[in-house]
């Protein structure tokens, strides 16, 4: 390649690397470097090449490049090369390799010494590995080299202490900065907010010489997490500039406080609304049982041209389920559940619940078996839906398939299974499942499990056994369990008075049973 062309290419390559969007393009750029003299005249390009490979998460290629370049660069370029690969290992793994390369740098005896760019990556690798002693050792080296005042280094150390729950140490690192950037101060206020330490957050917020929108939002979040709506309202009113995040935080505050009139008023006054703010109000309505309001406001979101995501769809389907709006649920399924959303287990589960609660158990099964990614919750919902629809055999078959596919049943799974046995009058199966839950899976029965078993036994002519189960419970029976037993006693004894029946079977129940039923 002619020298003039090679020189021109040398200046263009950094731009090409920055714009590189795929591994194939990176290979092409690497080929250009090999056919020109750029790699020899501009060794800094090697570090850029390695870094871009790591940014594309192509760690195999990055390590191969690093191995071929190592030991051929002058010290400054060599440090940049090490920083590029250490950064990649810290972010994408293997994280231990980042620490090994960091330890290797001074041993090579080529003037290699970690710089202010190296330490943040190393601290991050320590945090990801939860190697706190190593992080402390790195902190000591940083102090020795006087790099603790460098914002990027200090920020990584602060994040490390926060990750291990040492907020006091994080504050000491913060206080050690001679110049505290707005970003670092914001990080500290945010961490106090997460810890619900409103007093410390406010003291630091008030001491800030300069604040930006993030600062105000962090302080607003602190009040919201502490459930101090009055203080949140006062701060919100004082904010010099409110962005969409500020408005959304305040929406959540009013929702948590149960002020739905105020929440709706605030929502309507928002100068702009995005998907997050819409999801906030929709989920607030559905979580607090205001399903009609959720479905009333949802069409406005579509009219504003926003495309629903998985959170939107789950909220709307929940409202359809609880209001038994099968037609609306079908419309959501047909028009909003795109292939991209179908991969989310929570969307599939919400569809199953909606169809099952609206009486279309056949469609619920179709959705379930079409799901590519099922989780335990999906299986639990389908098993319970079949049980509630009196399809006990199908529910139990599904339970068997669940185990064969490697899913471990939990507390809620066995609630669905016992419910299936109850509705199917499968007494022997119910006994076995109750025992299996404890012996095979180590799940201690809850009041709900006992209630299902007692209901199953007492309603199928096994009142004495039901009483024995009740008397052997490690916890006091609640009113639901007494009602289940009473129903069985009426059937067994043919008595009109429930109290008369239960006292005849469990003479010691007396006032305790009457209080439970009050």
C-alpha positions as CSV (number, residue, x, y, z in Angstrom):
1,X,0.0,0.0,0.0
2,X,1.4,3.5,-0.9
3,X,2.6,5.6,2.1
4,X,0.1,8.4,1.4
5,X,-2.8,6.0,1.3
6,X,-1.6,4.2,4.4
7,X,-1.4,7.5,6.3
8,X,-4.9,8.5,5.2
9,X,-6.1,5.1,6.3
10,X,-4.4,5.5,9.7
11,X,-6.5,8.5,10.5
12,X,-9.7,6.9,9.3
13,X,-9.3,3.6,11.1
14,X,-10.2,5.0,14.6
15,X,-13.4,6.4,13.2
16,X,-14.1,3.1,11.4
17,X,-13.5,1.2,14.7
18,X,-15.9,3.5,16.6
19,X,-18.6,3.0,14.0
20,X,-18.1,-0.8,13.7
21,X,-21.3,-2.5,14.6
22,X,-20.7,-6.2,14.0
23,X,-18.0,-8.9,14.3
24,X,-17.9,-9.2,10.6
25,X,-17.0,-5.5,10.2
26,X,-14.4,-5.8,12.9
27,X,-12.7,-8.7,10.9
28,X,-12.7,-6.5,7.8
29,X,-11.0,-3.6,9.7
30,X,-8.5,-6.0,11.2
31,X,-7.7,-7.2,7.6
32,X,-7.1,-3.6,6.6
33,X,-4.7,-3.1,9.5
34,X,-2.8,-6.2,8.5
35,X,-2.4,-5.2,4.9
36,X,-1.2,-1.7,5.9
37,X,1.6,-0.5,8.1
38,X,-0.8,1.1,10.5
39,X,-0.4,-1.5,13.2
40,X,3.3,-0.8,13.3
41,X,3.3,3.0,13.0
42,X,0.3,3.5,15.3
43,X,0.4,0.9,18.1
44,X,-2.5,2.7,19.8
45,X,-4.8,1.2,17.1
46,X,-4.2,-2.3,18.6
47,X,-5.8,-1.2,21.9
48,X,-8.7,0.3,20.0
49,X,-9.1,-3.0,18.1
50,X,-9.1,-5.1,21.2
51,X,-11.5,-2.7,23.0
52,X,-14.0,-2.7,20.1
53,X,-13.9,-6.5,20.1
54,X,-14.8,-6.5,23.8
55,X,-17.6,-3.9,23.2
56,X,-19.1,-6.3,20.7
57,X,-18.8,-9.0,23.4
58,X,-16.5,-11.1,21.2
59,X,-14.1,-12.0,24.0
60,X,-12.6,-14.9,22.1
61,X,-11.4,-12.6,19.4
62,X,-10.4,-10.0,21.9
63,X,-8.2,-12.4,23.8
64,X,-6.7,-13.7,20.5
65,X,-5.8,-10.2,19.4
66,X,-4.4,-9.3,22.8
67,X,-2.1,-12.4,22.8
68,X,-0.8,-11.6,19.4
69,X,-0.1,-7.9,20.3
70,X,1.3,-8.4,23.8
71,X,4.9,-7.5,24.3
72,X,5.3,-5.6,21.0
73,X,4.2,-2.1,22.1
74,X,6.0,0.8,23.8
75,X,4.9,1.2,27.5
76,X,2.1,3.8,27.0
77,X,0.5,1.8,24.2
78,X,1.0,-1.4,26.2
79,X,-0.9,0.0,29.2
80,X,-3.7,1.0,26.9
81,X,-3.7,-2.6,25.5
82,X,-3.9,-4.1,29.0
83,X,-6.7,-1.7,29.9
84,X,-8.7,-2.7,26.9
85,X,-8.6,-6.4,27.7
86,X,-9.0,-5.9,31.5
87,X,-12.1,-3.8,30.8
88,X,-13.6,-6.5,28.6
89,X,-12.9,-9.2,31.2
90,X,-14.4,-7.1,34.0
91,X,-17.6,-6.5,32.0
92,X,-18.1,-9.7,30.1
93,X,-15.9,-12.2,32.0
94,X,-14.1,-14.2,32.9
95,X,-13.8,-11.8,35.8
96,X,-10.8,-13.6,37.4
97,X,-8.8,-13.0,34.2
98,X,-9.1,-9.3,34.7
99,X,-7.5,-9.7,38.1
100,X,-4.8,-12.0,36.7
101,X,-3.9,-9.5,34.0
102,X,-3.8,-6.7,36.5
103,X,-1.4,-8.6,38.6
104,X,0.7,-9.5,35.5
105,X,1.3,-5.8,34.5
106,X,4.1,-4.8,36.8
107,X,5.7,-8.3,36.6
108,X,6.5,-7.9,32.9
109,X,9.2,-5.4,33.6
110,X,8.4,-3.3,30.6
111,X,7.5,-0.1,32.4
112,X,3.9,-1.3,32.7
113,X,2.1,0.3,35.6
114,X,-1.7,0.4,36.1
115,X,-3.1,3.9,35.6
116,X,-6.3,5.8,36.5
117,X,-8.1,3.9,33.7
118,X,-7.0,0.5,35.0
119,X,-8.3,0.7,38.6
120,X,-12.0,1.2,37.9
121,X,-12.1,-2.0,35.8
122,X,-10.2,-4.0,38.4
123,X,-12.4,-2.7,41.3
124,X,-15.5,-3.6,39.2
125,X,-14.2,-7.2,38.6
126,X,-13.6,-7.5,42.4
127,X,-17.2,-6.4,43.1
128,X,-18.6,-8.8,40.5
129,X,-16.7,-11.7,42.1
130,X,-17.5,-10.4,45.6
131,X,-13.8,-10.5,46.4
132,X,-13.9,-7.8,49.0
133,X,-10.4,-8.3,50.4
134,X,-9.0,-7.9,46.9
135,X,-11.0,-4.8,46.5
136,X,-9.6,-3.4,49.8
137,X,-6.0,-4.3,48.6
138,X,-6.7,-2.4,45.3
139,X,-8.0,0.6,47.4
140,X,-4.7,0.6,49.4
141,X,-2.7,0.7,46.1
142,X,-4.9,3.6,44.9
143,X,-4.3,5.6,48.0
144,X,-0.5,4.9,47.8
145,X,-0.4,6.1,44.2
146,X,-2.6,9.2,45.0
147,X,-5.3,8.3,42.5
148,X,-8.2,8.2,44.9
149,X,-9.1,11.8,44.0
150,X,-9.6,10.8,40.3
151,X,-13.4,10.8,39.8
152,X,-13.6,7.5,37.9
153,X,-11.4,5.7,40.4
154,X,-13.2,7.1,43.4
155,X,-16.6,6.4,41.9
156,X,-15.7,2.7,41.4
157,X,-14.4,2.4,45.0
158,X,-17.6,4.0,46.2
159,X,-19.7,1.6,44.1
160,X,-17.7,-1.3,45.5
161,X,-18.5,-0.4,49.1
162,X,-22.1,0.2,48.3
163,X,-22.3,-3.3,46.6
164,X,-21.1,-4.9,49.8
165,X,-23.5,-2.9,52.0
166,X,-20.8,-0.7,53.6
167,X,-22.5,2.7,53.2
168,X,-20.3,4.2,56.0
169,X,-17.1,3.2,54.1
170,X,-18.7,4.6,50.8
171,X,-19.3,7.9,52.6
172,X,-15.7,8.0,53.8
173,X,-14.5,7.5,50.2
174,X,-16.8,10.3,49.2
175,X,-15.6,12.6,51.9
176,X,-12.0,12.0,50.8
177,X,-12.6,13.8,47.5
178,X,-11.1,17.3,47.3
179,X,-13.5,18.1,44.5
180,X,-16.9,16.4,44.6
181,X,-18.6,16.2,41.3
182,X,-22.4,16.5,41.0
183,X,-22.4,12.9,39.7
184,X,-20.7,11.5,42.8
185,X,-22.9,13.5,45.1
186,X,-25.9,12.2,43.2
187,X,-24.7,8.6,43.6
188,X,-24.3,9.1,47.4
189,X,-27.8,10.7,47.8
190,X,-29.3,7.8,45.7
191,X,-27.6,5.2,48.0
192,X,-29.0,6.9,51.1
193,X,-32.4,6.9,49.4
194,X,-32.1,3.1,48.8
195,X,-31.2,2.7,52.5
196,X,-34.2,4.9,53.5
197,X,-31.7,7.2,55.3
198,X,-33.6,10.4,54.5
199,X,-31.8,12.5,57.1
200,X,-28.3,11.8,55.6
201,X,-29.7,12.1,52.1
202,X,-31.2,15.5,52.8
203,X,-28.0,16.8,54.6
204,X,-25.9,15.9,51.6
205,X,-28.5,17.3,49.2
206,X,-28.5,20.6,51.1
207,X,-24.7,20.7,51.2
208,X,-24.4,20.4,47.4
209,X,-23.0,23.5,45.8
210,X,-24.6,22.5,42.5
211,X,-27.6,20.4,41.7
212,X,-29.0,18.9,38.5
213,X,-32.2,17.1,37.7
214,X,-30.7,13.8,38.9
215,X,-30.0,15.4,42.3
216,X,-33.6,16.5,42.8
217,X,-35.0,13.2,41.6
218,X,-32.7,11.3,44.0
219,X,-33.9,13.3,46.9
220,X,-37.5,12.9,45.8
221,X,-37.0,9.2,45.6
222,X,-35.7,9.2,49.2
223,X,-38.9,10.7,50.4
224,X,-41.0,8.3,48.4
225,X,-39.2,5.3,49.7
226,X,-39.6,6.6,53.3
227,X,-43.4,7.1,52.5
228,X,-43.2,10.8,53.4
229,X,-45.6,12.0,50.8
230,X,-45.9,15.5,52.4
231,X,-42.2,16.1,52.1
232,X,-42.2,14.7,48.6
233,X,-44.9,17.1,47.5
234,X,-43.1,20.0,49.0
235,X,-39.8,19.1,47.3
236,X,-41.6,18.5,44.0
237,X,-43.2,21.9,44.1
238,X,-39.8,23.5,44.7
239,X,-38.0,21.7,41.9
240,X,-36.6,24.3,39.4
241,X,-36.9,21.9,36.5
242,X,-39.1,18.8,36.4
243,X,-38.3,16.1,33.9
244,X,-40.5,13.1,33.0
245,X,-38.7,11.1,35.6
246,X,-39.6,13.6,38.3
247,X,-43.3,13.4,37.4
248,X,-43.2,9.6,37.3
249,X,-41.6,9.3,40.7
250,X,-44.4,11.6,42.1
251,X,-47.0,9.4,40.4
252,X,-45.7,6.4,42.3
253,X,-45.6,8.4,45.6
254,X,-49.3,9.3,45.3
255,X,-50.2,5.8,44.2
256,X,-48.4,4.3,47.2
257,X,-50.3,6.7,49.5
258,X,-53.6,5.7,48.0
259,X,-54.3,9.2,46.6
260,X,-55.7,8.1,43.2
261,X,-57.5,11.4,42.6
262,X,-54.2,13.2,43.1
263,X,-52.4,10.7,41.0
264,X,-54.8,11.1,38.1
265,X,-54.7,14.9,38.4
266,X,-50.9,14.9,38.3
267,X,-50.9,12.4,35.4
268,X,-53.2,14.7,33.4
269,X,-51.0,17.7,34.1
270,X,-47.8,16.0,32.8
271,X,-46.3,18.0,30.0
272,X,-45.2,14.8,28.3
273,X,-45.8,11.1,29.0
274,X,-43.7,8.1,28.0
275,X,-44.2,4.4,28.3
276,X,-42.8,4.3,31.8
277,X,-45.3,6.9,33.1
278,X,-48.2,5.1,31.4
279,X,-47.1,1.7,32.9
280,X,-46.9,3.4,36.3
281,X,-50.5,4.6,36.3
282,X,-51.8,1.3,34.8
283,X,-49.9,-0.9,37.2
284,X,-51.0,1.4,40.1
285,X,-54.7,1.0,39.2
286,X,-54.4,-2.8,38.8
287,X,-52.3,-3.4,41.9
288,X,-54.9,-1.5,44.0
289,X,-58.0,-3.2,42.4
290,X,-59.0,-0.3,40.3
291,X,-59.4,-2.4,37.2
292,X,-62.2,-0.3,35.5
293,X,-60.1,2.8,35.7
294,X,-57.1,1.0,34.1
295,X,-59.2,-0.1,31.2
296,X,-60.8,3.3,30.8
297,X,-57.5,5.1,30.6
298,X,-55.6,2.5,28.5
299,X,-57.1,3.6,25.1
300,X,-55.6,7.1,25.6
301,X,-52.2,5.5,25.6
302,X,-52.7,3.9,22.2
303,X,-54.1,7.1,20.8
304,X,-50.9,8.9,21.9
305,X,-49.0,6.5,19.7
306,X,-47.2,4.5,22.3
307,X,-46.4,0.9,21.7
308,X,-47.2,-1.3,24.8
309,X,-44.4,-3.5,26.3
310,X,-44.7,-6.6,28.5
311,X,-45.5,-4.5,31.6
312,X,-48.4,-2.7,29.8
313,X,-49.8,-6.0,28.5
314,X,-49.6,-7.7,31.9
315,X,-51.4,-4.8,33.6
316,X,-54.2,-4.7,31.0
317,X,-54.7,-8.4,31.0
318,X,-54.9,-8.4,34.8
319,X,-57.7,-5.9,34.6
320,X,-59.5,-8.0,31.9
321,X,-59.1,-11.1,34.1
322,X,-60.6,-9.5,37.2
323,X,-63.5,-7.8,35.3
324,X,-64.1,-11.0,33.3
325,X,-63.6,-9.0,30.1
326,X,-62.9,-11.9,27.8
327,X,-63.6,-10.0,24.6
328,X,-61.2,-7.2,25.6
329,X,-58.6,-9.8,26.6
330,X,-58.9,-11.5,23.2
331,X,-58.4,-8.2,21.5
332,X,-55.2,-7.5,23.6
333,X,-53.9,-11.0,22.7
334,X,-54.6,-10.6,19.0
335,X,-53.4,-7.1,18.5
336,X,-50.8,-6.3,21.2
337,X,-49.0,-9.6,22.1
338,X,-46.4,-9.5,19.4
339,X,-43.8,-12.3,18.8
340,X,-41.3,-10.2,20.7
341,X,-43.6,-10.1,23.7
342,X,-44.5,-13.8,23.5
343,X,-41.1,-14.8,24.8
344,X,-41.8,-13.2,28.1
345,X,-43.1,-15.8,30.6
346,X,-45.0,-13.2,32.5
347,X,-47.0,-12.3,29.4
348,X,-47.9,-15.9,28.7
349,X,-48.9,-16.4,32.3
350,X,-51.1,-13.3,32.3
351,X,-52.8,-14.7,29.2
352,X,-53.4,-18.1,30.9
353,X,-54.9,-16.4,34.0
354,X,-57.1,-14.1,31.9
355,X,-58.5,-16.9,29.7
356,X,-59.0,-19.3,32.7
357,X,-60.7,-16.7,34.9
358,X,-63.0,-15.8,32.0
359,X,-64.0,-19.4,31.5
360,X,-62.0,-20.2,28.3
361,X,-59.8,-23.0,29.8
362,X,-59.2,-24.5,26.3
363,X,-57.6,-21.3,25.1
364,X,-55.6,-21.1,28.3
365,X,-54.1,-24.5,27.6
366,X,-53.3,-23.5,24.0
367,X,-51.4,-20.5,25.2
368,X,-49.6,-22.6,27.9
369,X,-48.4,-25.3,25.5
370,X,-47.2,-22.7,22.9
371,X,-45.1,-20.9,25.5
372,X,-41.4,-21.3,24.6
373,X,-40.2,-20.1,28.0
374,X,-42.2,-21.4,31.0
375,X,-41.3,-20.8,34.6
376,X,-42.6,-22.4,37.8
377,X,-45.2,-19.7,38.1
378,X,-46.6,-20.5,34.6
379,X,-47.0,-24.2,35.6
380,X,-48.6,-23.2,38.9
381,X,-51.1,-21.0,37.2
382,X,-52.1,-23.6,34.7
383,X,-52.4,-26.4,37.3
384,X,-54.6,-24.2,39.5
385,X,-56.7,-23.1,36.5
386,X,-57.4,-26.8,35.6
387,X,-58.2,-27.6,39.2
388,X,-60.7,-24.7,39.5
389,X,-62.4,-25.8,36.3
390,X,-62.9,-29.3,37.8
391,X,-60.4,-30.9,35.5
392,X,-58.6,-32.7,38.3
393,X,-57.0,-35.5,36.1
394,X,-55.6,-33.0,33.7
395,X,-54.2,-30.9,36.5
396,X,-52.4,-33.9,38.0
397,X,-51.1,-35.0,34.6
398,X,-49.7,-31.6,34.1
399,X,-48.0,-31.8,37.6
400,X,-46.3,-35.0,36.5
401,X,-45.1,-33.4,33.2
402,X,-43.8,-30.4,35.2
403,X,-41.5,-32.7,37.2
404,X,-40.3,-34.6,34.1
405,X,-39.3,-31.4,32.5
406,X,-37.1,-30.5,35.4
407,X,-39.2,-27.9,37.2
408,X,-39.2,-28.2,41.0
409,X,-42.7,-27.7,42.5
410,X,-43.1,-25.2,45.3
411,X,-45.7,-24.2,48.0
412,X,-48.1,-22.8,45.4
413,X,-47.8,-25.8,43.1
414,X,-49.0,-28.1,45.8
415,X,-51.9,-25.7,46.6
416,X,-53.1,-26.2,43.0
417,X,-52.6,-30.0,43.2
418,X,-54.5,-30.4,46.5
419,X,-57.2,-28.2,45.1
420,X,-57.5,-30.5,42.1
421,X,-57.8,-33.5,44.5
422,X,-60.5,-31.6,46.5
423,X,-62.6,-30.8,43.4
424,X,-62.0,-34.3,42.0
425,X,-62.8,-36.1,45.3
426,X,-59.4,-37.9,45.0
427,X,-58.9,-38.7,48.6
428,X,-56.0,-41.2,48.3
429,X,-54.2,-39.0,45.8
430,X,-54.6,-36.0,48.1
431,X,-53.1,-37.9,51.0
432,X,-50.1,-38.9,48.9
433,X,-49.6,-35.4,47.6
434,X,-49.7,-34.0,51.1
435,X,-47.1,-36.5,52.2
436,X,-45.0,-36.0,49.0
437,X,-44.8,-32.3,49.6
438,X,-43.2,-32.7,53.0
439,X,-41.1,-35.9,52.5
440,X,-39.8,-35.4,48.9
441,X,-39.6,-31.7,48.6
442,X,-39.2,-30.5,52.2
443,X,-42.1,-28.1,52.0
444,X,-43.8,-27.5,55.4
445,X,-47.6,-27.4,55.0
446,X,-49.2,-24.0,55.4
447,X,-52.7,-23.2,56.7
448,X,-53.9,-23.3,53.1
449,X,-52.5,-26.8,52.6
450,X,-54.1,-28.0,55.8
451,X,-57.4,-26.4,54.8
452,X,-57.4,-28.2,51.4
453,X,-56.7,-31.6,53.0
454,X,-59.3,-31.1,55.7
455,X,-61.9,-30.0,53.2
456,X,-61.1,-33.0,51.0
457,X,-61.3,-35.5,53.8
458,X,-64.4,-34.1,55.6
459,X,-66.5,-33.7,52.5
460,X,-65.8,-37.3,51.4
461,X,-66.8,-39.1,54.5
462,X,-63.5,-39.0,56.4
463,X,-64.4,-36.6,59.2
464,X,-62.5,-38.5,61.9
465,X,-59.4,-38.4,59.8
466,X,-60.0,-34.7,59.1
467,X,-60.3,-34.0,62.9
468,X,-57.1,-35.9,63.5
469,X,-55.3,-33.8,60.9
470,X,-56.7,-30.6,62.5
471,X,-55.7,-31.7,66.0
472,X,-52.2,-32.5,64.8
473,X,-51.6,-29.1,63.2
474,X,-48.6,-27.2,64.5
475,X,-50.5,-23.9,64.2
476,X,-54.0,-22.8,65.3
477,X,-56.6,-23.4,62.6
478,X,-58.3,-20.4,61.1
479,X,-61.9,-19.8,60.3
480,X,-61.6,-21.3,56.8
481,X,-60.4,-24.6,58.2
482,X,-63.2,-24.6,60.7
483,X,-65.7,-24.0,58.0
484,X,-64.3,-26.8,55.9
485,X,-64.6,-29.2,58.8
486,X,-68.1,-27.9,59.7
487,X,-69.3,-28.7,56.2
488,X,-68.1,-32.2,56.5
489,X,-69.7,-32.6,59.9
490,X,-73.1,-31.5,58.6
491,X,-72.9,-34.1,55.8
492,X,-71.6,-36.9,58.2
493,X,-74.0,-36.2,61.1
494,X,-77.0,-35.0,59.1
495,X,-77.4,-32.2,61.7
496,X,-78.9,-28.8,60.9
497,X,-76.7,-26.9,63.4
498,X,-73.1,-26.5,62.5
499,X,-72.1,-25.7,66.1
500,X,-73.9,-28.8,67.3
501,X,-72.2,-30.9,64.7
502,X,-68.7,-29.7,65.5
503,X,-69.0,-29.9,69.3
504,X,-70.2,-33.5,68.8
505,X,-67.0,-34.3,66.9
506,X,-64.5,-32.1,68.6
507,X,-65.9,-31.4,72.1
508,X,-62.9,-29.2,73.1
509,X,-63.5,-26.8,70.3
510,X,-66.1,-24.7,72.2
511,X,-65.5,-21.0,72.2
512,X,-62.4,-21.1,70.0
513,X,-64.5,-22.4,67.1
514,X,-67.3,-19.9,67.7
515,X,-64.8,-17.0,67.8
516,X,-63.1,-18.2,64.6
517,X,-66.4,-18.2,62.8
518,X,-67.5,-14.8,64.0
